[in-house]
Amino acid sequence: MKYVLIIVLALAVACGQKEEAPIAWKSIEADLQTLLIQAQNGDTINIPAGNYMFKNPLILDGLSDVVVRGAGRDQTILSFELQEGGAEGIRAANCTNLTFQDFTVQDASGDNIKITDTNGIRFTNVKSQWTGEPSEENGAYAFYPVLCKNVVVENCLAIGSSDAGIYVGQSDSVIIRNNEVYHNVAGIESENSRWVEIYGNHAHDNTGGILIFDLPGLTQSGHTTRVFDNDVISNNHENFAPEGNVVAVVPPGTGIMMMATRKIEVFNNRIHHNRTVGTALASYVLVEALGAEEGSQLDSANNQVDEAYDPYPNNIYFHDNEFKNKHWFPTFESDFGLLFLRYFTFNLPDFAMDGIMPENDEFVLCLENNGDFTFANIDAANEFEGRTTDWSLYACGTGSIAPIFP
């Protein structure tokens, strides 16, 4: 009798469920683009609640102190799924003090939001996503400020980018705080940027959680970055970056990765259950060797003459971080994973470095108060012959960076 009752109850629940009504998409493209073109310095452009479909990018140029505001992150939805022209969803350039807040932008054919050559850009409570399954067909960047100054990305959500969810490139004075990023190749990436603070973020279920990279051939080198109070959890998603992209070399299961960058402090982070390596410290020399096929981004960067470029990371202070890892085996889908499988089976490193040092031996790495963590110097410079799990050579307590934005 009880089984009959269970079936009757199940049928009652199923019959009581209503099918979700299809989304009613509207077009405000012409009116909104007109508002953006005619906007005056100091204007606030309010986009009401609704689901809006666009066929072309929304463009802002040469404006100051303009706010673009929706009715709420899940109330105002801007979709570029049917995009016919351009690549970006929203594009802004040559502006001063722009604010985007309280809306969602999704499914652009290229980057969802791209900002260039702007001094003062703030994203607050914005969702930027690709709504299907993670795919190399998705756009590269959800948030993409490049060649900018005074950047703030806060309380935002980035999902599905085939490169980086929140990316900041060749920019100065950057705050990335209290965001959630998942199902991206890189959750958060700072590239060739200076005076950067990354804190209070939840990076989970990406290929790599947080990346701090420097590449050659760009307008500036990066330095002075603080990464703290982040939850970097289970970043084990397959790498779906298009072949040849720089982030295509990041192995699934990477928590934090620093490459060829300097003056970095990483502290008070929870780095848990990243399958391959909790934190990786790498030179451009190794990453280039693994990923610089002819025609790739790495190959293109290498072919640019950059005599000032330093391919080695340096002045790294890594302390008071918490590690946990429930996985016994690294990913089998990358050279890094296979390397760790061969040499560190059942003892995967929480912190791994490639061991490729500058010839002048002026290399500074300080490790302190990271609990009972596991360490590996794989000594790639000598074909792994001198690999070690002893981190005592790098036990020190110097290198703190004063808060950049006190």
Buried (B, 14 or more C-beta within 10 A) or exposed (E): EEEEEEEEEEEEEEEEEEEEEEEEEEEBBEEBBEBBEEBEEEBEBEBEEBBBBBEBBBBBEEBBBBBBBBBEBEBBBBBBBEBEEBBBBBBBBEBBBBBBBBBBBBBBBBBBBBBBBBBBBBBBBBBBBBEEEBEBEBBBBBBBBBBBBBBBBBBBBBBBBBBBBBBBBBBBBBBBBBBBBBBBBBBBBBBBBBBBBBBBBBBBBBBBBBBBBBBBEBEBBBBBBBBBBBBBBBBBBEBBBBEBBBBBBBBBBBBBBBBBBBBBBBBBBBBBBBBBBBBBBBBBBBBBBBBBEEEBBBBBBBEEEBEEBBBBBBBBBBBEBBBBBEBEBBBEBBEBBBBBBEBBEEEBBBBBBBBBBEEEEEBBBBBBEBEEBBBBBBBBBEEBEEBEEEBEEBEEEEBEBEEBEE
